[in-house]
Amino acid sequence: TLCFETHDDWTDPQHVAAIMRAVDQSAIGVNWDYQHTTRVAGATVDEAFATLQPWLRHVHFHDGENRADKPVFLPVGQGDYDNRRVVELLLGAGYDGYISGEWIDWEPYEVHLPRELAAMRQLERGVLEAR
């Protein structure tokens, strides 16, 4: 599957959905980077998910400050993004696609990868236990 990422000029979920409807190919999906749909396009997590869900195949999972001027990465759970809500929506929809972290110009992966993976798993456990 080729994925169209919500990034740069394509952060507005409505614009991405219009492209996906026009393309209408099952081999093309969406890589949802919810930091961009929130930070740049101003969509809530719920709005973006509802719009993009039919095409979601990949999700960039990370946290940071919701600043308009530039992305600032922070450990999952320490930033402005509603990561728990993302997990709730994905699990509630039976999402079976890929989830990956994305960190650019940040600390070494040996430092952040184990911590971020543990935080992601803790969020998933918390959501599942709350059901």
N, C-alpha and C positions, 0 to 999 in steps of 0.2 A: 504494500500500500504506500502510495506517495502521499505525504501530508503537507498541507498548507498551514503554515504557522501564523497565529495571530500576533503579528509583529510589524514594526515600522508603519507603513501606510495602511496596513491591514489589521488594525487593532479593534475596529468597530465590529462587534459580532453581527450586526445586521448586514454590513457590507460583505463580510465573509460568507454569511448564509446565502446572500444573493448570488455570489460566485458559485457556491456549491450547488445551488438549485439549477443554475445555468449549465454547469458542467455535467451534472447528473451521471456520474460514473462511480460505481461502487469501489473501484480501485483507488479512488482519491478520497482522503479523509482530512480531518483537521487536527493539528497539534495545538491544543489550547494552552497558551501561556496566560494564565489569569492575572498575572501582574500587569501585563500590557493591556488587557481588556479593561482592567480597573484603573490603572494609573494613567494611561493615555486616552482611552475612549470614554472613561467615566461610567462604564457599565458596572452594575453590581454583579457579584458572583452568581446569584440566582438568575439574573437577566441573561448573562452571557451563557450560562449552562443551558437554560431553556432554549435559547436560540441555536446553539451549536451542537447540542446533544445528539441529533441524528447522525452527525458526521464525526464525532469524537473517536479518535484512534490512539491519541497520544496526549499526555498532559505534562507540562513542565511544572514541577512542584518545588516551590521555594518561598522564601519570605524576605521582607525588606521594608524600607520606608516608602510610603506612598507619596513620592515627590514628583511633581510634574517635570522638573528640569532634567533629572537623570535617575536611573535605577541605583538604589543603594541596597546591597544584600546584607541580610542579617540571618542568624540561625533561625530555623523553623520554630515558631512560637514566640519569637522576640520582636517580630515586626508588626506591620499594620494590616497584613492580609489575613482573611478569614479562612485559614487552611482547614480548620475543622469543618466548616460549611462545605468546602470543596469535597472533602472525604465523605461527608454525609450525602451529598448529591451523587457522587460517583457510585458509592455502595448502594444507595437507594435505587439507582437506575440499573443495577447489575452490570456496571461497566467492567469489561474484561480486556481493555486495551492496555497500552503501556503507560507507565508513569516514570518520569525521570527527573532528577535534579538538574539544575542549571546554575552554575556559578562562574562568573567571568571576572578575572582579575581579583581573585579573592585569596584566602589563605590556602595552603597546600591541601590537596585532597586527602592526605593521610590524617589531617586534623578534622576537616569538616565532613567527609563522607560517612565515617562511623556515627558521628553525632547526628547528622541529618537523617540517616537511615533509621536510627533509634527513635528519633522524634516522629518520623512518618509512621513507623510501626505503632508507637504509643497512641497517636491520633486514631489510627485504624482500630486498635483495641478499644479505645474509649468510645468510639462511635458504635462499634458492634455490641459492647456491653450495655450501652444505653438503649438499645432496641427493645 
